[in-house]
């Protein structure tokens, strides 16, 4: 967080859908870095579901699973 300027964007992305690497990381970030607020994305395809403050792209025929969380520094 300290390397981001106010208004800066941080993207956390992993190619997994386990809670340990998605929701638990998001919870840790929210607790440790309250100045990072999640950016909500509207209009995503049905294959992308919200999980915690981030989004999960379910595995499909042509892709692995993926989780991403987009954060903005508020202070």
N, C-alpha and C positions, 0 to 999 in steps of 0.2 A: 504494500500500500504506500509506503514512503517514497517509492520511485514514481508514483503517479501524481500528476498535477491535478488540482481540482477540476472536475469534469472529465478526467481521463477515464478511458475504458480498459477493463481487464476481462479477458475471456478465458474461462477454465473449460477445457474440453478433454474428454477421455473416450477411448473406444471400448467402453464397457457399460453395463447397466447395473452392476452390483451396488447395493446401498452403501457399502464401505467406501466406494470411490465416487459416489454421487451425493446422496442425501447427507451422509455423515461429513463429507468434506464441506458441503454447503453450510451445514449447521456450525461447523468449526469456523469457517470464514465469517459467518454472521456474528458469532460470539467474539472472535478475536479482532475483527475489523468492521465495527459497526458503521464506519464511514463509507463502506462500499455497499451501495444499494443495487438490488437486482433490477435489470431492465426487462420489462414485460414485452413480449412479442405477440402481436395479434395476427390472425390470418394465416397461421401455419397449416400445412396439409394435415389430414387426419392421421397420417403415419407418425407425426410428431406429437408427443403428449407431454404435458407439464408434469414434472416430478420435482417436488420441493419448489425452489425458486427457479430451477433450470428446466431443461427440456431433454427428452429422451427420443432418439430416433431408433425405432425398433429394428431389429435385424430383418433383412429381407432377402430376396433372391439374389440381388446384386450388391448388397452392402452388409457390413457388420453393424452391430449396435454402436451407438454413440450418445454421449451425454454432453450438453454444453450449458454453461451458465455465464451470462453476460452481466458484468457489474460496472457501475460508474462511481467514481470517487466524489463524494458530496462536499467534503471539507477542503 
